[in-house]
Amino acid sequence: MPSKRANGTLTPTTRSVAIIQREIPHYRIRFFEELYAQGRSEGYEILVCATSHPIQSGNALAFPYRILPVRLFGNSKSSAYWMQGLEATISGTDVVVAPQELQCLTVPYLWAKRKRVCKTWIWWGHGYNHQASVHSSVVTSAKEAVKRFMTRRANGLITYTAGGAEYWRQQGMPEDRVIPYYNTIDVEGLRKIRAEITEEQLACLRQTLAVEGKRVLLFSGRLYAEKKVDFLLRAFAILKQTCPRVALLIIGDGEERAELEKLAKYLELNDVHFLGERVDPSETAAYFLLADLMVIPSLVGLAIVHGFAFGLPIVTTNVAGHGPEVEYLSEDNGVISSDNVECYAGAIGSILSSSSRFVSMQDAAAETGNRFSLARAAQRFMNAITNFDIRSVSHLG
């Protein structure tokens, strides 16, 4: 077992870290690459274990990962599953970082025998289950109770935001056992791509979409009922009555798309453009540059950071169930309106009608984006791993 130096850090002996994920989404690739690089500089070798290959383009990923077979216990994305071979893959690892959720049944099984699997067990998650407040049930309450039991008995918890960390401190977890890392995306990379887009490209896109001289609203996300895009379309119809020269771009796809397109046609919204799924940042950047505001009525998540990277304020509603990243919204960089289509349309119109307020909110959004550097988030995450591992090794020693 490695010892500690006088300054409290571990000896240079390489330590192994296994991070368990169901999938490696496109927006996590750069984070894991940065985390892997920083981990190696701290004497940690990181391996990501997942159930499917990440969707990627261009160069190979700059971090090691292993894809394991999966057994599904249902057909929906929220169904439980079992990662086959996970125990053999991570047994003997120094540090395990596991998702703080119960969909992967292998995780609580391994947690129960964690002392034989690894030396340090760390949870990683939202901290507070925002969705549980929306879909409350006996089953949900039981799952949350199990999560509380397991979380308190791990070596540490890394939360997406400060709010999640504070929630667990209020639940009685010691302050030094829960650390936020501030979940983000590659803001630096997005801004680099943004700088490479020319005015000629934007002019061509404006002409293609017929949005010359119009204020542009942007929605980005999956098209399913909980995102309330139908609410957005109805609010947009009301907004058009007072701000006729406004357009709406919708990036995303999903089960609700056909019905939403029918609704837009029914409402005679000729300035609504369904652009489909676009995950390549170099492809989406031009649309974000065209936009004036992001409009996401419900379930705000990492898209808020994507908008801030381009200086886009956001307008959402006070419905329950937002992701933890909604904490990044303030009265300077966005608006949370009441859950009413007239109020929502009014909130958007109020921003667009005041040039001074609009410019001020753009500046604040861009400044907020500055604070959520991917490199800093990876460093905070790595620091948390190191701190929890040092405490665990010290305790064992």
C-alpha positions as a printed Julia matrix, in Angstrom:
397×3 Matrix{Float64}:
   0.0    0.0     0.0
   1.42   3.43   -0.93
   2.39   5.8     1.83
   1.91   9.54    2.15
   4.5   12.22    1.67
   4.94  14.93    4.29
   2.73  17.27    2.24
  -0.13  14.78    2.37
   0.07  13.48   -1.2
   0.49   9.84   -2.17
   3.84   8.49   -3.33
   4.44   8.41   -7.12
   3.47   4.71   -7.25
   0.86   4.45  -10.02
  -2.68   3.95   -8.76
  -5.46   2.46  -10.9
  -8.89   4.06  -11.29
 -11.94   2.43  -12.89
 -14.83   4.72  -13.85
 -18.12   2.91  -14.5
 -20.49   4.4   -17.09
 -23.46   3.02  -18.98
 -22.31   4.89  -22.08
 -19.75   7.46  -23.14
 -21.8   10.28  -24.68
 -20.17  12.6   -27.19
 -20.05  15.49  -24.7
 -18.08  13.36  -22.19
 -15.26  12.4   -24.56
 -13.19  15.55  -24.07
 -13.79  15.41  -20.31
 -12.42  11.88  -20.05
  -9.47  12.79  -22.26
  -8.64  15.73  -20.01
  -9.22  13.67  -16.86
  -6.97  10.89  -18.13
  -4.16  13.35  -18.91
  -4.43  15.03  -15.52
  -4.68  11.68  -13.77
  -1.44  10.47  -15.28
   0.32  13.6   -14.06
  -0.93  12.77  -10.55
   0.13   9.11  -10.71
  -3.27   7.61  -11.6
  -4.12   5.4   -14.56
  -7.78   5.79  -15.48
  -9.92   3.22  -17.31
 -13.53   3.9   -18.32
 -15.85   0.87  -18.39
 -19.02   1.18  -20.48
 -21.58  -0.93  -22.35
 -21.32   0.64  -25.82
 -18.7    2.26  -28.0
 -18.77   6.07  -27.99
 -19.97   7.82  -31.12
 -16.96   9.64  -32.43
 -15.51  11.21  -35.53
 -11.94  11.88  -36.53
  -9.08  10.77  -34.28
  -9.1    7.89  -31.82
 -10.0    8.68  -28.22
  -7.12   9.82  -26.02
  -8.16   7.75  -23.01
  -8.47   3.99  -22.45
 -11.9    2.43  -22.21
 -13.32  -1.07  -22.18
 -16.68  -2.1   -23.59
 -18.44  -4.85  -21.64
 -21.44  -6.98  -22.66
 -24.73  -5.91  -21.16
 -27.85  -7.79  -20.15
 -30.99  -5.64  -20.27
 -34.05  -6.14  -18.06
 -36.48  -4.1   -20.15
 -36.77  -2.12  -23.37
 -36.64   1.48  -22.15
 -33.58   3.61  -21.52
 -34.46   3.65  -17.82
 -34.61  -0.14  -17.54
 -32.26  -1.98  -15.22
 -29.25  -3.74  -16.69
 -26.25  -5.9   -15.75
 -22.7   -5.23  -16.94
 -21.23  -8.66  -17.6
 -17.57  -9.05  -16.7
 -17.44  -5.81  -14.69
 -16.37  -7.54  -11.48
 -13.44  -9.28  -13.17
 -12.46  -6.05  -14.94
 -12.26  -3.83  -11.86
 -11.3   -6.29   -9.11
  -7.98  -5.24   -7.61
  -8.4   -1.65   -8.78
  -7.25   0.96   -6.28
 -10.14   3.38   -6.89
 -13.63   2.75   -8.3
 -15.79   5.7    -9.37
 -19.36   4.45   -9.77
 -22.55   6.18  -10.98
 -24.81   7.2    -8.13
 -27.86   5.44   -9.54
 -29.4    1.98   -9.36
 -30.08   1.17  -13.01
 -26.87  -0.81  -13.27
 -27.56  -3.68  -10.89
 -23.91  -4.69  -10.99
 -22.99  -1.52   -9.1
 -24.84  -2.17   -5.79
 -23.72  -5.81   -6.0
 -20.07  -4.73   -6.23
 -20.58  -1.99   -3.63
 -21.7   -4.67   -1.15
 -18.36  -6.46   -1.62
 -16.33  -3.3    -2.3
 -13.65  -4.1     0.29
 -12.7   -7.14   -1.79
 -12.93  -5.23   -5.08
 -11.02  -2.01   -4.46
  -9.4    0.16   -1.8
 -11.44   3.34   -2.41
 -15.09   3.53   -3.55
 -16.37   6.89   -4.81
 -19.85   7.76   -6.03
 -20.35  10.21   -8.91
 -23.7   11.8    -9.67
 -26.14  14.67   -9.54
 -26.14  14.49   -5.76
 -29.83  15.26   -5.47
 -32.27  13.36   -7.7
 -34.17  16.22   -9.35
 -36.38  13.78  -11.25
 -37.53  12.05   -8.04
 -39.39  15.23   -7.05
 -41.39  14.99  -10.29
 -42.04  11.23  -10.44
 -42.52  10.52   -6.76
 -43.7    7.01   -5.89
 -43.17   4.26   -3.34
 -40.6    2.64   -5.65
 -38.76   5.94   -6.17
 -38.71   6.62   -2.43
 -37.34   3.13   -1.76
 -34.61   3.61   -4.37
 -33.63   6.95   -2.88
 -33.44   5.37    0.59
 -31.11   2.67   -0.74
 -28.96   5.33   -2.44
 -28.72   7.29    0.82
 -27.66   4.16    2.67
 -24.92   3.32    0.15
 -23.74   6.9    -0.37
 -23.07   7.53    3.32
 -20.9    4.41    3.51
 -18.62   5.14    0.57
 -15.25   6.88    0.77
 -16.6    9.94   -0.99
 -19.09  11.52   -3.37
 -18.37  13.75   -6.37
 -21.42  15.84   -7.27
 -22.23  17.74  -10.45
 -22.77  21.05   -8.67
 -22.49  22.84   -5.34
 -26.21  22.35   -4.73
 -25.83  18.57   -4.85
 -22.91  18.73   -2.42
 -24.86  20.94   -0.03
 -27.82  18.53   -0.14
 -25.63  15.68    1.1
 -23.99  17.83    3.75
 -27.47  18.55    5.05
 -28.06  14.79    5.02
 -25.2   14.46    7.47
 -22.24  13.65    5.23
 -18.99  15.22    6.47
 -17.97  18.21    4.39
 -14.68  16.62    3.33
 -16.43  13.56    1.91
 -18.53  15.33   -0.72
 -16.96  17.55   -3.39
 -18.57  19.27   -6.41
 -16.67  19.4    -9.68
 -19.13  21.6   -11.67
 -20.32  19.54  -14.6
 -19.57  21.14  -17.95
 -18.73  20.54  -21.59
 -15.81  21.62  -23.75
 -16.43  25.38  -23.63
 -12.92  26.1   -24.85
 -13.33  23.79  -27.83
 -16.71  25.28  -28.74
 -15.27  28.77  -28.72
 -12.4   27.7   -30.92
 -14.89  26.3   -33.43
 -16.97  29.48  -33.15
 -13.96  31.61  -34.08
 -13.47  29.63  -37.29
 -16.96  30.34  -38.67
 -16.98  33.17  -41.2
 -19.57  35.87  -41.75
 -20.07  34.48  -45.26
 -21.06  31.11  -43.79
 -23.52  32.76  -41.44
 -25.01  34.89  -44.2
 -25.52  31.79  -46.33
 -27.19  29.97  -43.44
 -29.44  32.94  -42.69
 -30.55  32.95  -46.31
 -31.13  29.19  -46.35
 -33.31  29.42  -43.23
 -34.94  32.7   -44.32
 -34.1   34.38  -41.0
 -32.46  37.55  -42.34
 -33.41  40.49  -40.15
 -35.15  38.26  -37.6
 -34.45  37.55  -33.94
 -33.63  33.89  -33.56
 -34.59  31.61  -30.67
 -32.86  28.25  -30.24
 -33.98  25.02  -28.59
 -31.46  22.18  -28.3
 -32.37  18.83  -26.81
 -34.24  15.57  -27.21
 -37.81  15.82  -28.45
 -39.83  13.94  -25.85
 -42.86  15.01  -23.83
 -41.05  16.05  -20.66
 -39.04  18.68  -22.56
 -42.33  20.55  -23.23
 -41.53  21.62  -26.78
 -45.28  21.77  -27.45
 -45.44  24.4   -24.7
 -42.62  26.25  -26.45
 -44.46  26.22  -29.79
 -47.63  27.61  -28.23
 -45.65  30.33  -26.47
 -43.89  31.11  -29.76
 -47.27  31.53  -31.45
 -48.23  34.11  -28.81
 -44.84  35.84  -29.11
 -45.31  36.2   -32.88
 -48.32  38.44  -32.26
 -46.13  41.15  -30.72
 -42.76  40.23  -32.26
 -43.57  39.03  -35.77
 -39.95  39.08  -36.97
 -38.77  36.2   -34.84
 -37.78  32.64  -35.76
 -37.31  29.41  -33.82
 -34.64  26.79  -34.52
 -35.11  23.34  -32.97
 -32.04  21.1   -32.79
 -32.85  17.57  -31.72
 -34.88  14.51  -32.54
 -37.06  12.07  -30.66
 -40.41  10.38  -30.33
 -42.38  13.64  -30.26
 -40.98  15.15  -33.45
 -43.81  14.15  -35.83
 -46.49  15.45  -33.45
 -44.57  18.68  -32.86
 -44.25  19.29  -36.58
 -48.01  18.77  -36.91
 -48.59  21.25  -34.08
 -46.35  23.85  -35.72
 -48.28  23.46  -38.94
 -51.6   23.7   -37.11
 -50.44  26.91  -35.4
 -49.27  28.23  -38.8
 -45.74  28.76  -37.55
 -43.76  29.18  -40.76
 -40.71  30.45  -38.89
 -40.1   27.21  -36.98
 -37.27  25.04  -38.33
 -36.84  21.43  -37.17
 -33.17  20.73  -37.83
 -32.97  17.18  -36.52
 -30.25  15.68  -34.35
 -26.9   17.47  -34.63
 -24.17  16.31  -32.24
 -21.03  17.44  -34.1
 -19.98  20.75  -32.48
 -18.59  22.02  -35.79
 -22.05  21.54  -37.3
 -24.09  23.04  -34.48
 -21.84  26.06  -33.89
 -23.27  28.08  -36.78
 -26.82  27.65  -35.46
 -25.77  28.79  -32.01
 -24.07  31.82  -33.57
 -27.27  32.73  -35.42
 -29.3   32.62  -32.21
 -30.15  35.44  -29.81
 -31.64  33.37  -26.98
 -31.86  29.77  -25.86
 -35.4   28.68  -25.03
 -35.74  25.44  -23.03
 -38.99  25.37  -21.03
 -38.24  22.18  -19.07
 -35.47  19.82  -18.0
 -32.58  22.24  -18.44
 -29.27  20.4   -18.36
 -25.86  20.8   -19.95
 -27.39  22.65  -22.91
 -27.29  25.73  -20.69
 -23.48  25.62  -20.75
 -23.5   25.13  -24.52
 -25.51  28.32  -24.8
 -23.26  30.24  -22.42
 -20.24  29.23  -24.52
 -21.82  31.31  -27.3
 -23.03  34.1   -25.04
 -26.68  33.03  -25.23
 -28.95  33.88  -22.29
 -31.56  31.21  -21.51
 -35.28  31.42  -20.8
 -36.9   28.52  -18.95
 -39.76  27.94  -16.51
 -40.04  27.1   -12.82
 -41.22  23.52  -13.37
 -39.67  20.83  -11.21
 -37.22  18.34  -12.65
 -34.46  20.49  -14.13
 -30.96  19.04  -14.15
 -28.48  20.29  -11.56
 -26.88  22.63  -14.13
 -29.88  24.95  -13.81
 -27.97  26.27  -10.78
 -25.74  28.11  -13.26
 -28.66  30.33  -14.25
 -28.99  33.72  -12.58
 -31.11  36.81  -13.13
 -28.14  38.25  -15.03
 -27.77  35.5   -17.63
 -31.32  34.19  -17.97
 -34.93  34.14  -16.86
 -37.06  31.59  -15.06
 -40.7   32.39  -15.83
 -43.82  30.82  -14.4
 -45.11  27.68  -16.09
 -47.61  29.49  -18.29
 -47.41  29.99  -22.06
 -48.42  33.66  -21.89
 -45.88  34.39  -19.17
 -43.19  32.48  -21.04
 -43.87  34.36  -24.26
 -43.86  37.6   -22.29
 -40.5   36.79  -20.69
 -38.93  36.2   -24.1
 -40.52  39.31  -25.58
 -39.37  41.45  -22.66
 -35.73  40.55  -23.32
 -35.95  41.03  -27.07
 -37.65  44.41  -26.72
 -34.91  45.91  -24.53
 -31.6   46.2   -26.37
 -29.69  47.29  -23.26
 -31.0   44.38  -21.18
 -30.37  41.94  -24.0
 -26.73  43.02  -24.44
 -26.16  42.93  -20.69
 -27.55  39.39  -20.49
 -25.39  38.28  -23.42
 -22.29  39.58  -21.65
 -23.29  37.84  -18.42
 -23.95  34.56  -20.26
 -20.51  34.68  -21.89
 -18.88  35.47  -18.54
 -20.68  32.52  -16.94
 -19.33  30.32  -19.71
 -15.82  31.48  -18.79
 -16.24  29.99  -15.31
 -17.03  26.49  -16.54
 -13.75  25.49  -18.11
 -13.47  21.79  -18.92
  -9.86  21.71  -17.75
 -10.81  23.17  -14.36
 -13.72  20.72  -13.99
 -11.39  17.79  -14.73
  -8.87  19.14  -12.23
 -11.53  19.43   -9.53
 -12.67  15.88  -10.31
  -9.09  14.58  -10.12
  -8.47  16.46   -6.88
 -11.57  14.83   -5.41
 -10.35  11.37   -6.37
  -6.94  12.09   -4.86
  -8.39  13.52   -1.63
 -10.77  10.6    -1.1
  -8.05   8.09   -1.94
  -5.6    9.68    0.51
  -8.22   9.54    3.28
  -8.99   5.9     2.46
  -5.31   4.89    2.43
  -4.7    6.78    5.68
  -7.65   5.03    7.3
  -6.44   1.62    6.18
  -2.95   2.46    7.38
